[in-house]
């Protein structure tokens, strides 16, 4: 699924083996962040992008 907030468009997946959400930047798929919650992963992605 692709989501966006006011500044960032991103795609979210869930790694069920590690119980981590993985967030990919829609603009650059090489920019990836993880977190135990979607919000945490998005915050980490915002730091990278």
Backbone as CSV, one residue per row, in Angstrom:
resi,resn,N_x,N_y,N_z,CA_x,CA_y,CA_z,C_x,C_y,C_z
1,UNK,0.839,-1.175,0.000,0.000,0.000,0.000,0.883,1.237,0.000
2,UNK,0.435,2.244,-0.662,1.151,3.514,-0.666,0.378,4.521,0.159
3,UNK,1.077,5.182,1.054,0.482,6.185,1.920,1.217,7.496,1.711
4,UNK,0.661,8.556,2.238,1.395,9.808,2.236,0.959,10.648,3.421
5,UNK,1.866,11.494,3.822,1.510,12.536,4.758,1.817,13.840,4.034
6,UNK,1.808,14.952,4.675,1.952,16.227,3.982,3.298,16.372,3.277
7,UNK,4.313,15.675,3.752,5.653,15.860,3.204,6.215,14.644,2.480
8,UNK,5.631,13.485,2.685,6.302,12.263,2.270,5.295,11.228,1.761
9,UNK,5.626,10.612,0.633,4.848,9.464,0.168,5.687,8.221,0.422
10,UNK,5.042,7.177,0.945,5.790,5.988,1.319,4.940,4.740,1.162
11,UNK,5.640,3.605,1.135,5.005,2.294,1.043,5.398,1.522,2.292
12,UNK,4.445,0.787,2.868,4.677,0.069,4.125,4.522,-1.430,3.905
13,UNK,5.455,-2.181,4.458,5.330,-3.638,4.509,5.603,-4.080,5.945
14,UNK,5.187,-5.292,6.270,5.419,-5.850,7.601,6.218,-7.129,7.461
15,UNK,7.364,-7.175,8.116,8.175,-8.388,8.171,7.694,-9.181,9.377
16,UNK,6.942,-10.242,9.130,6.353,-11.009,10.231,7.382,-11.865,10.959
17,UNK,8.495,-12.167,10.317,9.548,-12.924,11.002,10.234,-12.074,12.065
18,UNK,10.460,-10.793,11.746,11.144,-9.892,12.676,10.190,-8.990,13.444
19,UNK,8.895,-9.001,13.072,7.888,-8.118,13.661,8.291,-6.647,13.542
20,UNK,8.722,-6.271,12.335,9.124,-4.899,12.048,8.353,-4.374,10.843
21,UNK,7.961,-3.108,10.921,7.384,-2.440,9.772,8.528,-1.866,8.953
22,UNK,8.450,-2.021,7.647,9.468,-1.518,6.732,8.798,-0.481,5.848
23,UNK,9.391,0.705,5.808,8.816,1.818,5.063,9.792,2.204,3.960
24,UNK,9.270,2.277,2.728,10.062,2.647,1.563,9.584,3.998,1.046
25,UNK,10.515,4.861,0.681,10.157,6.124,0.055,9.622,5.850,-1.337
26,UNK,8.522,6.479,-1.707,7.959,6.286,-3.041,8.857,6.921,-4.103
27,UNK,9.523,8.010,-3.743,10.393,8.714,-4.687,11.690,7.953,-4.957
28,UNK,12.213,7.284,-3.933,13.482,6.581,-4.053,13.401,5.293,-3.241
29,UNK,13.207,4.179,-3.911,13.034,2.887,-3.239,14.262,2.455,-2.448
30,UNK,15.405,3.098,-2.674,16.617,2.771,-1.926,16.604,3.375,-0.526
31,UNK,15.716,4.308,-0.279,15.582,4.926,1.046,14.567,4.113,1.834
32,UNK,15.057,3.407,2.853,14.251,2.457,3.616,14.484,2.690,5.102
33,UNK,13.428,2.546,5.891,13.544,2.638,7.343,12.662,1.570,7.972
34,UNK,13.002,1.187,9.204,12.222,0.176,9.921,11.843,0.695,11.298
35,UNK,10.834,0.062,11.862,10.410,0.400,13.208,9.422,-0.619,13.725
36,UNK,9.223,-0.632,15.040,8.267,-1.561,15.631,6.832,-1.093,15.422
37,UNK,6.660,0.191,15.099,5.344,0.724,14.728,5.496,1.449,13.390
38,UNK,4.387,1.646,12.701,4.430,2.378,11.438,4.912,3.802,11.692
39,UNK,4.418,4.429,12.742,4.808,5.805,13.052,6.307,5.924,13.283
40,UNK,6.878,4.974,13.995,8.308,4.997,14.264,9.097,4.825,12.964
41,UNK,8.664,3.925,12.107,9.345,3.711,10.831,9.262,4.952,9.945
42,UNK,8.109,5.609,9.931,7.940,6.826,9.122,8.854,7.934,9.648
43,UNK,8.956,8.078,10.964,9.844,9.085,11.545,11.289,8.841,11.126
44,UNK,11.696,7.590,11.133,13.059,7.249,10.725,13.263,7.543,9.237
45,UNK,12.256,7.272,8.430,12.356,7.560,6.996,12.447,9.058,6.756
46,UNK,11.713,9.840,7.510,11.766,11.298,7.362,13.167,11.821,7.655
47,UNK,13.884,11.200,8.574,15.254,11.608,8.872,16.169,11.351,7.679
48,UNK,15.901,10.269,6.950,16.745,9.882,5.811,16.447,10.726,4.587
49,UNK,15.158,10.961,4.355,14.740,11.699,3.154,14.859,13.141,3.433
